């Protein structure tokens, strides 16, 4: 069981996907209010999104049509949708990260 800190989360994510040219500090999980009302109500870098969930004792997991992976913060514009990382892969990374940091992660 490792101590949880933002730098360790960043390092693990970088080790897992950085080799594909992905800068983990420039990948954002963004969410909108509703598909009709595309007001962005959540935006975090991948690193911070993972860190905050883990800090709360939760497995980093993101789903739904109102969530997406983007290359810019606070947008849901399709031109900024991140093409190198899908939500399924993000969730797999979250499950792996939970095994490292959470004592009794239910995965």
N, C-alpha and C positions, 0 to 999 in steps of 0.2 A: 504494500500500500504506500503510494507516494504522497508527499505533501502537495496540496493543491496551491498553485500560484499561477498568475497570468503568464509569466515567462515560460513556465514548463508546458502549459497548454499550447502556447505559440510554437515552442520547439517541437513538440510531438506532431502538431498539425503540419508544420513545415517539413519535418522528416517524412511524413506520409504522402504529402501531395506537392511539396515544393519542387521536387524533381521534374514535374511536368510544367514548370514555369509559372506556377500559381503562387502569387503573393498573398498569403493568408490574411494579411492586414488590409487587403483591397478586395476582399470578397465579402459581400453583405447578405445577411438574411433580412429581407424586407417583407412586411405584411401590410395589407390594405384592410380597410373597414369592411367593405363588401365589394363584390365584383362590379356592382353598379356605381358605387361611390368609391372611387379609387384613391381615397385619402390614405396616405401612408401613416399607419399608426404604430409601427415598430420598425426599427432599423438598427442593426448591430453588426459589427464585423463578425466574421466567423469565429475569431478568437474570443471576443467578448461574449458572444452568444453562448459558446460552449462553457466558458468560465462561469458565467452567471448561473447557468443551469446546474453545473456541477457544484457550485458554491451552495446552492439551495438543496443539494442532495438529490437532484434529478438527473436522469439520463438525458443528454442532449438529443432531442427528437423534435422534428419539425414536419408538419404535414398540413395539407389542405390547399385548396385552390386560391386561397387568399395569401399564401406564402410563396416566396420565390428566392432564388439565388441570383444576385445582381453584382455588377461591377461598379455600381455607384450607390451611395447611401440615399435614403429617402426618395426612392423612385420605384415605380412599377412599370415604367416604360419598357416595352419589349426590346427596344434597341440596346438596353443596358442589361438584359438578361445574360447571366454568366453561362457561357456555353461549355466550359471545361469541367463542370461539377454539377451533378444532378442532386436533388433532395435525397434520393435513395442512398447515394454514396455518402452524403453528409450524415444521414442517420446511421449508416454503418460505422462511420468514424466516431460518432457520438457514443454508440454502443461499446466500441473498443476503448474509448477514453474513459467511460464509466467503469470498466473493468480495472483500470489503472488507479482511479482516484476514489471510487465509492466502495465502501466495505461490503455492503450487501446489495449491490446493484441487481435489480430484477431486469433481465435482458431477454 
